[in-house]
Amino acid sequence: MKQTKLELLVGVFVLIGLIAVAYLTIKLGAGSLLGGGTYTLEARFTNVGGLNMGSNVVVAGVAVGRVESIRMEPTDYTAIVTFRVTDDVKLPTDSMASIKTTGLIGDKFIALAPGADETYLAPGNRITMTESAVDLEGLIGKMAFGSVDKDNPSTPAPAP
């Protein structure tokens, strides 16, 4: 009798644990653990190198949202990033979005720098001032091997 009761209690405990994990997985997947309501914004970047769906969106180092989707605009080959921001963050229309890196080669995230305009971005609006991700491999290659651009005046011309 005691063995059956113990097995039943362990089973109930495991079931409660599985329900808690499922609940957190659903909440994290929907991005609703940020607290309260959210609204969507967009930003256009020429290079999103390394930014992923679910990456953080921060203002002054504080996480205020998550990247929801990344797609390519076929007309001009730029990347359109759609992200969610909590309702309590009101961004002026002249705000800037930058893709930054945690550490030297860490995860990418979007850093928002609020502007000083009197009007605010409405849900679904696009941030027009953006700064794309820095291509570290390209920069290291230029430093290590010099610029291979023939039109670049800083590259010395070959000796005749």
N, C-alpha and C positions, 0 to 999 in steps of 0.2 A: 504494500500500500504506500509506504514512504517513498519507494523508488518511483512509482508512477506519479506521485505528487511532485517530486523533484524534477522529473522529466517534463511534466506539464509546465512548471514554473520556468524552466530553462527555455522551453519552446515559446512561451509567451514573451519572455525577455528578448529572444532572438527576433521574433516577429515585430516587436516594438522598435528594435534597432533597425530592421530592414525598412520599416515604414518611415522612420526618421531620415534614413539615407535617401530614400526615394523622394521624400518631400524636399530635402535640400538640393538634390539634383535637379528637380523641376524648377525650383526657385532660382538657382544659379543659372540654369539654362535660359530662363526668361529674363534674367537680369533684374529681377524684382527685389533682390536683397539690398539694393541700394537704398531702400526705404522710400515710402510714399510713391507719388505718381512721377512719371517721366514724360518727356516730349522729345521728338526727333529733330535733328538738324543734319545738314549735309555740308561737305567741304570738298573742293576739287583740288587734287594734287597731281603734279607731274610724275612723282615717284613715291610710292608707298612702301618701298622695299622693306619687308620684314614685318609690317603691321598685319595683324590677324584679327579675325572676328573674335570678339570677346576681350580685346585689349582695352586697357583703362583709358578713360578720358579724365584729365586732371585740370584743376584751376588752382594755382599757387601751391602745387604739390599735394592737393587733397583730391581723392578720387570722387568725381561727381557724375560719372557715367561710364558707358561701355560702347565699343564699336559694334554695330549691329550687322552691317554688310559692307562689302567692298566690291565695286563693279567697274568695268572699263567703259568709258564713253567712246563709242566707235567713230564718232565724227572727228574728234581731235586727239584720240588716243591718250586721254588723261584718266586718272582714277577718281571715281566719285565714292567718297566714304560717307555712309549714313551711320549716325551714332545717336544714342539716347543720353539725355542729361536730366537730372532731377529737377522737378518743378520749382524748387526754391532757388535755383540758379538762373538769374535773369541776365542774359548776355546782351550788351549793346550791339547795334548793327555794325559798328566798326571794329569788332573783336577779331583777333587773329588766331588761326589754328596752325600748330606746328607739330611735326612728327619728331619726337625725341627718343633717346635710347636710355634705358636704365643702365648706368655704368658704361664701360667701354664697348662691350659687345652683348649687352643684355637685351631684354625684351623691349619692343617698341611700344610707344603710347602716344596719344594725342594730348598736347598741352595747349590749353586755351588761355589766351591773354585778353582779358576784357578791355574794351576801348573806353572812350569817354563820351560817346554819343548819348543824346537824351532819349532816343527811341531804342526799343529792344527787339531782338530777333523773335519772330513768331514761330510756332511749331511748323516744321517742314521747310523753313527758310534755309538758304545756303550761305555759308561764310565765304566771303570773296577773297579775303586776304589770308593766304596760306604760305607755309614754308615746308617744302618737301623733305623727305628723309635724306640724310647725308650718306653718300655712297663711300663707305670706309675703304672698300677694296680699291676703288678708283683713285682715291686720295693717296693711299699707300703706294699704289703702282706709279702714280705720277712722281711721288717723292723718291721712290727707289730707282726708277728708270728714267726719270725726266719726262718732259712733255714730248709726245710724238706728233703734235699738231704742227704741220708745216706752215700754217698761216700765223702762228703765234710769234710775235716779234721778240719774245724773251728767249726763244730757242735760237742758239747761234747757228749761222749758216755754215754749211760744210766748206772746208778750205778748198780752193781751186787747185 
